[in-house]
Amino acid sequence: MRINNNTPKLIILAAAIAIGFIDGHMSANAQDDSQDDSRDPILELVGRLELESYKTVIQGLAQFGDRRQGTERNRLAVDWIEEQLRAAGCSNIERLHYEFNPEPRPPRQRPLQPTAPIELTTSTGGNVGRNGSGPGGSSIYGYRAPTGVNRDLMAQPNERIRELNREEPMNGPRSQVYCTKVGSTRPHEMYILGAHMDGHGVNEAVNDDASGTALVMELARIFSSPDVETDVSIRFALWNNEETGLNGSTAYVEQRRELQGIENPANSGEYPEPSWLGMIQHDMMLWDHGAPGADGEVSRDQRPEADVNIEFQSNSDLVEESMKLAFAFKAAADEYNTDYPATVGPHMTNTDSTPFMNEVASISLRENERGAHTGAGWNPTWHTPLDVWTMFSDDDFRLGLNAAQTTLSAIAKLTGVRIKN
């Protein structure tokens, strides 16, 4: 980037932060001197990400319906994820177990009205309103549409999907899967890449969050290839119980934060819980169609200016470290993304990076800003019967693939990746 007196200071600061963060970590993760300088291992690994492979994993998850926690369909999906990770060559596949026993939820008084998957409308009751106003009453954020969680089985018009989701959740034991790429020189440190595999809304939970789960599983496949080495360890975690209040990721933090960096057995060179260097969550990767119009409708097409949102939380204890990590990811996206750019924002909320954010640098990748966009009705598939396979186009799936490119390239840099000859 050429810098002159007209270059905005914020851009200079962001570039300096990103470059400094990556260079600082890469100095400790220097590439093997035997690596061919003309061969960019990150570019080669990004090339191993394929749209059809990504879509196939999403479809595999969709076969279990919304994968709502506490149901047989959820348990079958957890088993399926483990099988896929094992087939991809992941090492150290483990499960974390916990109990989930909430008080019974009162019945919903106003279920969403039935909505056909081929129709795209956010008019689920109530009026569309302005999301803030500027001078003279003009909108400064666009219109907002109603949002809500569908719990009405009959709101799903597709009989097959309706039957997949008929079973209601039961309290009791829960489990979630994770696996680890062990670093060759710094196995005692790691980055955690996460996504939640459970959903709800009487749908197939394609966007929320098969899109993020498939992303993490695809990165696990690529980093687990026998010819790929990293200096630092990488953990691939598929959380359960996100939709009930981040319970799966919270259980992980509570059970494992005190185990960080401890060699077990002693003098074995094995670290069941390497020290956390960063946590990166992936939650809803596909839908960036813009704001609803005055009539409450959202465009059926992905907007040309769609982007991958990288968010940190401005009120976390580690806001500085998280912001630096976010800009490191943006720098990687600027270099390696093929179709969609990435932007950085300070509004990481209501996703599985939240339980980590006061423990380690934490960011979230998603399609929209969680509060300003998703919460204002930009995504009519969010927790509704519309979150089904037929709702999404290749332009949507390609946005998720570009988020995978962002994370793969950033983590590859931060962990000192190399490809063995």
N, C-alpha and C positions, 0 to 999 in steps of 0.2 A: 504494500500500500504506500503510495506517495503522500507524504504529509507536508502541508504548507500552512500558511497563516489562515487560510479559509477552511481548513479541515475542522469540523466540530470537535470540541474537546471530549465529548462523551465517546465518540467513535475512537479517538486516540486512546482514551482510558480503557475502553473495552478491548481493543486490540492488544494493548500492553498487558492487561490482566490475563487474557487467553494465552498469549505467547509465553508470558512468564510462568503461568501454571504448568503448561505442557513442558516447557524447557526444563523447569525445576524438577519435575518428576522424571523426565527422560534422562536427565543427567545421572540419576540413580538407576535407571533402567537402560543403560546404553546397549545398543545393538552389538551383536557378536561381530568381531572384526572380520570374521570369515564371510560375512554376508556380502553378496554381490551388490556394490553401490548402485549399479544401474537398475536393480530390481527393487521395486517398491512393494514390500510385503503387504502393506495395508491395501494398496490398490488391488493387488491380487486377491486378497480375502474379500474385499467389497464385491469383486466380480463373481464370487461364489454365491452371493445372495441372488436368488432368482424369484421372480414374481410368482411363477406357478408353484414352486415349492412352498413359498409362504402361504399362498391361498390353500394349498392342500392341507396344511396343518390347521388352518382356521376351519376348513370344512370338517376335518376330523373331530375338532372340538364341538362343532355345531351339532354333530350327531347325537349329543347328550342333552339337547335342549338348552335351557338357561343355566344348567349346572348349579342350581340353587343349593346352598349349603344345607346339610342335614337331611339329604335325600339320597336314594340309591343312585340316581343319575349323577350326582356329585361324586359319590364314591367310585363309580365306574370311570368317571372322567379322570380322577386322580390316578387310578390304576393305569389308564390309557397313557397318561402323560409319562408315568414312570417307564412304561414299556417303550415309548418312543425315544426317551432319553437314553435308555439302555441300547436300543438299536442304533442310535447315533454315535455310540462309543463313549458316552459320558462315564467318567470314573467317580467313585465315591458317592453313588446315589444313596440318599438317606431320606428318612421321613421324620418330621417333627410332629409330635402328638400333643394334644391339649383337649380340654373339655369346654363345651359351650352350652350353658344352661341358663338362658335368659328367662325372664318372666314372660308369660303369654302376652302376645300383642293383641290389643283390642281390635275387633273387626273394622275394616275400613268403611266409612260411611258413604263416601262418594267415589265409587270406582270409575276409572276412565271409561269412556264410551268406546264401543268396538271400532277398530280402525283397520281398513284393508291394507295389506302390505304394498299393493301397487299404487296406493294414493300417498301423497306426501303433503301432510297438513299438520300443523301444530295446534289446531283449534280443538282442544280437548276440554273445553269448558272455560268460561270466564272471558274477559276482554283482553285484547292485545293492548299493551300500553307502552309509553315511551320509557326507555331506560335512562333517565336523566334528561335534563333540558338545558339549553344554553340561552343566550340573550334572545328575548322576544319569544321564548317558548320553543325554539328550534331544537331538534334532537341532536345531542352530541355523541351518543353511543348507539343510536339506532333503536328500532323497536324491540320489545321483548315479548315473548309468548309464554303461556302457562307451561309449567313442568310438573311432574309428579311421578310416583311409582305405581305402575299397574300391578294390582294383585287380583284382578278379575279374570278367571280362566276363560270366560266366554268373550272377553274382549279380543282374544286371538282368533281371527277368522279361519286360520289354517288348521284343519282337523288333526293332521299328523303332528304338528307342533304343539297343539293343545293337549293331545294325549301324552306326548313326551313329558309335559310339565304338570301333569295332574297331581302327582304325589306332593303333599305338603311336608315341610321340614319337621324333624323331631330333634329334641335336645339330646345331647350325649357327646361321645368322643368324636374328635375330628383329627384329620391328618393332612399334611401338605408335603410336597416333594421338593428337594433341592439336590443339586449335584455340583461338583467342584472341578475346575481345571486347576491342577496344582502347579504353582510357579516353580521354575527350575532353580532359581537362585534366591528368591525371597518367598518361600512357601508360607512363611509365617504372617504374610500380609495379603489382603485381598480387597477387591471391589465386589460389591453385591449388585447383580442385575436382577430386577424383580418385575413381576406382573401378577395380577390376581386372576385365578382360573374360575372363580365362582361368578355367577350373575343372577339377575332376577328380572321379572317383568313379563313372564310367560312368552318367551321368545327363544332365539338360538344364541343370544348373547354374543353376536358376531363382533360388534365393535367394542362392547363393554363386557368382557375384556378378552375375548378370543384373539383380537388383534394384537394386544400386548403380550399375551401368553405365547402365541405363535412366534412373535418376534424374539422373545427370550429363548424359546426352544430352538429356533433357527441359529441364533448366535451360539448356543451350546453345541449344536451340531458342527458348526464351522470351527470353533475354537478347540473342539475335541478331536479334530482330524489328527492322525498320527504324525503328520509333517509340520504341525503348528506347535511352537513353543512360546511361552511367555515367562518373563522373569518373576512376575507377581501373580498370585493366585486370583481366579475369578470364580465367584459362586453364582449359580443360576437358580433362582428361587421362584417357585410358583405358589403364591400365597392362596390360602383359603379364607373364607369368612371376611372378605373385604367389605361386602355390601351390608354386613351387620354391624359395622363399626371398626374396621381394621383389626379384627380380633386375631387373625392368623399371624400377621406381621408383628402385632404387639406381643403375642405369645413367643415368637422367635426372639425378639429383643429381650424379653423378661427371662427366658431360659438360657440365652447364650451370650449375653454381653459380658458376663463375668468370666467367661471361658476364653476370651480373646488372647491370642498370642501365647497360649500355654502349650508346651510340648507334652504330648501324651501318647504313648508311654514316654517317660523321661529318657532322653538321649536317643530317641527313635527317629528324629527328624520329621515327625508327623505332628501336625497342628490341626486338631479337629475343628477349631474355630480360629482361623487366622485373624489378626488385628484388622479392624475395618478401616479402609482408606476412603471409601465413598460408597454411597448407596444411590442407585439409579432406578427409578420406578417407571413403568410403561403402562399407561392406562387410557384406553380409547384413542386409537391411532388413525382412524379412517376418515372421519367426516369433518370437512371444513368448507361448508357450502355457503357461508356468510350468514348475516343476520336475517331474521324474519322481516318481511315487509309489513306495511300497515294493515294488511289483511291477515297477518299471522302465518303466512305461508313462507316456507324456505325453498330455495331453488333445488331442483332435482339434480343439478350438476355440480361437481366439484368446482369451486371458483378458481380462476387462473392464478390468483395471488395466494392460494392456499400455502400454508407453511407448517413446519413442525415447531410446536411451542415447547421450549425448554424453560422450566420454572424452578425457582428456588423460593423459600419462604422468608419474607422480609422481617418477620418477628421471631425467627428461630435464634437459639443461642449461638449458632455457628453460621450466621448469615454471610459473613465475609468469605469463609471457606466455601460455602455452598455457591455463592455468586461466582467465585473464581472457577469452580468446577463447571458451572453452567456455561460460562464464556469459553472454557476449554472445549466443551462439546460443540458450541457454535463454530469455533474456529475449525474443528474437524469437519463439520457439515459444510462449511464454505469451501473446503478443499475437495471433499469426496462425494457429496450428494449429487445425484444425477438429474433429478426432476424438480424437487421442491427445496426451498431454502429453510433455514431454521432461525427463529427469533428467541430472545430471552425475556422473561418476565418474572416479577417477584411475588406471584400469587399461587404458590404450590399449596393446595389444601385438599383435604378429604380424599387422600389416597395413601398407599402403603409406605411411602417414604416419610410420612408424618411421624410415626413412632421412632424413626431413626434421627430426625432432624436436629435434636439436641445432643446426639451422641457422636455424629460424624457428618461430614459434608454430604448433603442429600439434595437430589434434584428429581424432577418428574418430567418425562416426555409425554406429550399428548397432542391432540389435534387442535384444541382450543384452550384458551385460558379458562381454568375451572370455574371461577366466580363470574368474571365479566362476560364470558361467552356462553359456556354450557349452562350455567345457572340462569341465564337470560333467555333460554329457549332457542339457541342457535342450532341445537341438535335434536330434532324430533324423534330420533331413535333411542334416546337416553331413557332407559328403564321402561320402555313401552313395547307393545307388540310389533313395532316396526323394526326392531333390531334382529333382522333375519337375513339370511344369505342373499336373497333376491333383491334386497334393498340397495346393494352396493355394486358399483362399477369398477372396472380396472383402474380408473383414475383414483378412486378411493383407496383401493388396495395398494396402489403405487405410493400413495402418501405414507402408508404404514411401512412399506419397504424402504422408503427414504429415511424414516425414523430409525429403522434397523441399520441403515448405512451410517447414520449419525453416531449411534452408540458403538457399533463395531469399530469404526475408525478412531473414535476418541479413546475407547478402552484399549485398542491395539497400541495406540501411542503411549498411553499411561502405564501399560504393563510391559512394554518393551518387546513387542511381538517379533517373531522371526519365523521364516519358513525354511525348514531343513532341506538341503539338496538331496 
